[in-house]
Amino acid sequence: MASKFYLYKGRGRKSEAGHPWIYSNEIEGYDGEYVNGDIIEVYNFRNEFIGKGYINDASKIAIRIMTRDINEEIDEDFFRKRIKNAWEYRKKVIDTSSCRFVFGEADFLPGLIIDKYEDYYVIQSLALGIDKYKDIIVNILKEEYGAKGIYERSDVRVRELEGMEQTKGFLTEPFDTNVIITENGVKYHVDLENGQKTGFFLDQKENRNAIHKLCKGADVLDCFTHTGSFALNAGIAGAKSVLGLDISELAIKDATKNAELNGLSDIVKFECHNAFDVLSKWAKEGRKYDVVILDPPAFTKSRSTIDGAVRGYKEINLRGIKMVKPGGFFMTCSCSHFMNPELFKETIADAAKDARRTLRQVEFRTQSSDHPILWNSDESYYLKFYIFQVV
């Protein structure tokens, strides 16, 4: 018999409306015994059933709802069904050769990330409740989705907030974790073991494709290039020249390898610079580009540092806008959930005002469709991507 948890009066309203999280300060009490990671039932103060999910009292997010059906068992069949639903969705909306296969709460599997790189898969477990089902998930990927190898990248700090250790390693027989994928016609070396996130930034796939039409015949500057993804898309699209910048020498080496892999070394070049410093210097020198792309890391990962992040986003956008030729194009984004869309829009507008340039919006985009946004869980919405013409 599952333990039953009861919420305070006036608490849990977001969860009743569909949000999958229940915080520890919303719980008034419980009946029965449990061990962290167990599946439990949740009720409001009126004793009305809300959902079933796993418990972890070591976390501020104490309960993560898995199902709203009191009769649905959380077992192997449950995971087969949810993973199948995730796969069927992706087959309809995106190229699945390499993609995010499961996006946690947005695929109704809270705490679970699965990324697919050709025939290899990376699992990231962000919660104790998911760890208990990891063997089942691995077997499903091998049996039904042709996984040649599976690697775990649960080496993220959020696990420590769950009272868990960071971990990484093979979940199948060991294999070469350096794989080559193709996206939008561009080939990439991907390091599943040590690369960013689970090896690659899959969430910008459709945004990278969206720049193709604007880069043909253009001189392009790609800032915070990392392993060169936007720069290489510009090169494949027929850019006249592309320069990618990153502060990391290792990233520049990896990006250069990717340019060689695609036969773009004559067009796409990479240099190691701090974008904040070099854009200021180049603007004073009068250097201009037809297209400027900004894809910075998240300047904030919490509400407490949002003011500093706003200053950072304003400064880099100001410098980026100044580098664009009149009539040229400017792409800019934020991958921070806490930099909400309205605040990001205001920050870009302030930067354009200070740069004394006018922005004409071409497109506003979000993360790729394999990272769906669940309206009942705003945490699933994090990436904002603008394309402007600068006049």
C-alpha positions in Angstrom: 0.0 0.0 0.0 1.5 3.4 -1.1 1.9 6.1 1.6 -0.5 9.0 1.3 0.7 12.6 1.5 -1.6 15.5 2.4 -1.1 19.1 1.5 -1.8 22.2 3.5 -4.9 24.2 2.7 -4.2 26.7 0.0 -1.1 24.8 -1.1 -0.5 22.6 -4.1 -2.7 24.7 -6.4 -0.1 24.7 -9.2 0.2 20.9 -8.9 -3.6 20.5 -9.0 -3.5 22.6 -12.2 -1.0 20.2 -13.8 2.5 21.2 -12.5 4.5 18.0 -11.7 6.3 19.4 -8.6 5.3 19.6 -5.0 7.6 21.4 -2.6 8.4 20.2 0.9 6.8 23.3 2.5 3.4 22.3 0.9 3.2 19.0 2.7 1.2 19.0 6.0 1.6 15.3 6.8 1.4 11.7 5.6 0.1 8.2 6.4 2.1 5.1 6.1 5.8 4.3 5.8 8.1 5.2 2.9 11.7 5.2 1.7 12.9 8.0 -0.4 12.4 7.1 -4.1 9.2 5.3 -3.3 6.0 5.9 -5.3 3.4 7.6 -3.1 0.0 9.2 -3.5 -0.8 12.9 -3.0 -4.0 14.4 -1.8 -5.1 18.0 -1.1 -6.5 19.2 2.2 -10.0 18.0 1.1 -8.6 14.5 0.7 -9.0 14.7 -3.1 -6.5 12.7 -5.1 -3.9 14.8 -7.0 -1.5 12.3 -8.4 1.1 9.6 -7.8 4.8 10.2 -7.9 8.1 9.6 -6.2 9.1 11.1 -2.9 12.5 12.5 -1.7 12.3 14.4 1.5 16.0 15.4 1.2 15.0 17.7 -1.7 13.0 21.0 -1.7 11.1 19.4 -4.6 9.8 16.6 -2.3 7.4 15.0 -4.8 7.4 14.7 -8.5 4.1 13.6 -10.0 4.3 10.7 -12.6 0.6 10.1 -13.2 -2.8 11.6 -12.4 -4.4 8.2 -12.7 -4.7 6.5 -9.3 -5.0 3.1 -10.9 -1.9 3.4 -13.1 1.1 1.5 -11.9 4.6 2.9 -12.2 6.4 -0.1 -13.6 8.1 -1.3 -16.7 5.0 -1.1 -18.9 4.5 2.5 -17.7 8.0 3.5 -18.8 7.6 1.6 -22.1 4.5 3.6 -22.8 5.9 7.0 -21.8 9.1 6.5 -23.8 7.1 5.3 -26.8 4.9 8.4 -26.6 8.1 10.6 -26.5 9.5 8.8 -29.6 6.3 9.0 -31.6 6.1 12.8 -30.9 9.6 13.4 -32.1 9.2 11.4 -35.2 6.4 13.9 -36.2 8.2 17.1 -35.3 12.0 16.8 -35.9 14.8 14.9 -37.5 15.5 12.1 -35.1 19.0 11.0 -36.2 20.2 13.0 -33.2 17.8 14.6 -30.8 16.5 14.9 -27.3 14.5 11.8 -26.9 13.0 12.5 -23.4 12.8 16.0 -21.9 11.9 15.3 -18.3 8.7 16.9 -17.1 7.7 18.0 -20.6 7.5 14.2 -21.5 5.8 13.3 -18.2 8.9 11.6 -16.9 10.2 14.1 -14.3 13.9 14.0 -13.7 14.8 12.0 -16.7 16.8 13.2 -19.8 17.6 10.9 -22.7 19.6 12.2 -25.7 20.1 10.3 -28.9 23.2 10.6 -30.9 22.7 8.4 -34.0 22.7 4.9 -32.5 24.1 5.9 -29.1 22.2 7.2 -26.1 23.0 9.4 -23.1 20.9 9.2 -19.9 20.8 11.9 -17.3 19.0 11.2 -14.0 18.2 14.3 -12.0 16.2 12.8 -9.2 16.4 9.8 -6.9 13.1 8.4 -8.1 14.4 8.0 -11.6 17.6 6.3 -10.4 15.5 3.4 -9.2 14.2 2.7 -12.7 17.5 3.2 -14.6 18.0 -0.5 -15.4 14.5 -0.7 -16.9 15.1 2.4 -19.0 18.4 1.0 -20.3 16.7 -2.3 -21.3 13.9 -0.5 -23.1 16.4 1.6 -25.2 18.4 -1.6 -26.1 15.4 -3.7 -26.9 13.1 -1.3 -28.7 15.3 1.6 -30.0 18.4 -0.1 -31.2 20.8 1.4 -28.7 24.4 0.3 -29.6 25.6 1.9 -26.4 24.3 3.9 -23.5 26.3 6.3 -21.3 25.2 8.1 -18.1 25.9 11.8 -17.7 24.4 12.4 -14.3 27.4 14.6 -13.4 25.3 17.7 -12.7 25.1 19.8 -9.5 21.3 19.5 -9.2 21.7 15.9 -8.0 23.4 17.3 -4.9 20.3 19.3 -4.1 18.5 15.9 -4.1 21.0 14.5 -1.6 22.7 12.4 -4.4 26.2 12.2 -5.7 27.2 13.2 -9.2 28.0 10.2 -11.4 28.9 9.2 -14.9 29.9 6.1 -16.8 28.8 3.3 -19.1 25.4 1.7 -18.6 26.1 -0.9 -21.3 29.4 -2.5 -22.4 32.0 0.2 -22.9 32.2 1.8 -26.4 34.0 4.7 -28.1 32.2 7.8 -26.7 33.6 10.0 -29.4 30.9 9.8 -32.1 30.2 11.7 -35.3 26.6 13.1 -35.9 25.1 15.0 -38.7 22.6 17.9 -38.2 21.3 20.3 -40.8 23.9 18.9 -43.2 26.7 19.6 -40.8 28.9 16.9 -39.3 30.2 17.2 -35.7 32.6 15.3 -33.5 30.6 14.8 -30.2 32.3 13.7 -26.9 29.5 11.9 -25.0 31.8 11.5 -22.0 33.1 15.0 -21.4 31.2 17.3 -23.8 28.9 20.0 -22.5 25.5 18.9 -21.2 25.3 15.3 -22.6 27.8 16.0 -25.3 26.2 18.6 -27.6 23.7 21.5 -27.5 20.8 19.8 -29.2 18.3 22.5 -28.2 19.6 25.0 -30.9 19.1 22.6 -33.9 16.2 24.4 -35.5 17.6 27.9 -34.7 20.9 26.9 -36.4 18.9 25.9 -39.5 17.0 29.2 -39.4 20.1 31.3 -40.0 21.0 29.5 -43.3 18.9 31.8 -45.5 20.6 34.9 -44.0 24.2 33.8 -44.2 24.6 33.1 -47.9 27.4 35.3 -49.3 27.8 37.1 -45.9 30.7 37.9 -43.7 29.7 36.3 -40.4 30.9 36.7 -36.8 29.8 33.9 -34.3 30.5 34.8 -30.7 30.6 32.1 -27.9 31.0 29.6 -30.7 31.9 26.6 -28.5 32.4 23.7 -30.9 31.4 25.9 -33.8 27.8 24.9 -34.5 26.4 28.3 -35.6 29.6 29.1 -37.5 29.5 25.8 -39.4 25.9 26.2 -40.3 26.8 29.6 -41.7 29.6 28.0 -43.7 27.4 25.2 -45.1 24.8 27.8 -46.0 27.3 29.5 -48.3 28.8 32.3 -46.2 31.6 34.3 -47.8 33.6 34.1 -44.6 33.0 33.1 -41.0 34.9 33.8 -37.8 34.0 32.0 -34.6 35.1 33.2 -31.2 35.4 31.5 -27.9 37.3 32.1 -24.6 38.1 28.3 -24.4 41.2 27.1 -26.3 39.8 23.6 -26.1 36.5 24.7 -27.7 38.5 26.4 -30.5 40.5 23.2 -31.1 37.2 21.2 -31.3 35.6 23.7 -33.5 38.5 23.7 -35.9 38.3 19.9 -36.1 34.7 20.2 -37.0 35.5 22.7 -39.7 38.0 20.2 -41.1 35.4 17.4 -40.9 33.1 19.4 -43.1 35.7 20.6 -45.6 35.1 24.3 -44.5 38.6 25.2 -43.2 39.1 27.8 -45.9 35.9 29.6 -45.1 35.2 29.0 -41.4 38.0 30.2 -39.0 38.1 30.2 -35.2 40.0 32.4 -32.7 40.4 32.3 -29.0 39.1 35.6 -27.5 37.0 37.0 -24.7 34.0 38.3 -26.7 33.3 41.1 -24.2 36.9 42.5 -24.6 37.4 41.9 -28.3 34.1 43.2 -29.6 34.7 46.5 -27.8 38.1 46.8 -29.4 36.9 45.8 -32.9 34.0 48.2 -32.7 36.4 51.1 -32.0 38.5 49.9 -35.0 35.4 50.1 -37.2 35.1 46.4 -38.0 31.7 45.3 -39.3 30.0 42.1 -40.3 26.9 41.2 -42.4 25.7 38.8 -39.7 26.6 38.7 -36.0 25.5 35.8 -33.8 25.5 35.8 -30.0 25.0 32.4 -28.2 26.4 33.1 -24.7 26.2 30.7 -21.7 23.5 31.3 -19.1 24.6 34.4 -17.2 22.3 33.4 -14.3 21.0 30.1 -13.0 19.1 31.6 -10.0 16.8 34.5 -9.3 19.4 35.9 -6.9 21.8 36.8 -9.7 19.4 38.2 -12.2 20.5 41.8 -11.9 24.1 40.9 -12.8 22.9 38.8 -15.7 20.9 41.7 -17.1 24.0 43.8 -17.1 25.9 41.1 -18.8 23.3 40.5 -21.5 22.9 44.2 -22.1 26.7 44.7 -22.5 27.3 41.9 -24.9 24.2 42.7 -27.0 25.3 46.4 -27.1 28.7 45.4 -28.4 27.2 42.8 -30.8 24.8 45.3 -32.3 27.5 47.8 -33.0 29.4 45.2 -35.1 26.6 44.8 -37.6 26.7 46.6 -40.9 23.6 48.8 -41.7 21.0 46.4 -43.1 22.8 43.4 -41.7 21.4 40.7 -39.4 21.8 40.1 -35.6 21.0 36.8 -33.9 21.0 36.8 -30.1 19.7 34.4 -27.4 19.5 33.5 -23.7 19.4 30.0 -22.4 18.6 31.0 -18.8 15.1 30.1 -17.5 15.4 33.0 -15.0 15.9 35.6 -17.8 12.3 35.6 -18.7 11.1 36.6 -22.2 9.9 40.1 -21.3 13.1 40.9 -19.4 15.3 39.6 -22.2 13.3 41.7 -24.7 13.7 44.8 -22.6 17.4 44.2 -22.2 18.0 43.9 -25.9 15.9 47.1 -26.5 18.0 49.0 -24.0 21.2 47.8 -25.7 19.9 48.8 -29.2 19.0 52.3 -27.8 22.5 52.8 -26.3 24.0 51.6 -29.6 21.8 54.1 -31.4 20.6 51.4 -33.8 17.1 50.3 -34.8 16.2 46.7 -34.6 13.6 45.1 -37.0 12.5 41.7 -35.8 12.6 38.9 -38.3 11.8 36.0 -36.0 11.4 35.1 -32.4 12.1 31.4 -31.7 12.5 29.1 -28.7 14.2 25.8 -28.1 13.9 23.1 -30.8 10.7 21.1 -30.8 12.4 18.0 -29.3 12.6 20.2 -26.1 8.8 20.8 -25.9 7.5 23.5 -23.6 4.9 22.2 -21.1 2.6 25.1 -20.3 1.9 23.6 -16.9 5.6 23.6 -16.1 7.2 26.9 -17.0 10.7 25.5 -16.0 10.6 23.7 -19.4 10.8 27.0 -21.2 14.2 28.5 -21.1 15.7 29.3 -24.5 14.8 32.6 -26.2 16.2 33.3 -29.7 15.8 36.5 -31.8 16.7 37.3 -35.3 16.8 41.0 -36.1 17.8 43.2 -39.0 19.9 46.1 -37.8 19.2 49.4 -39.5 
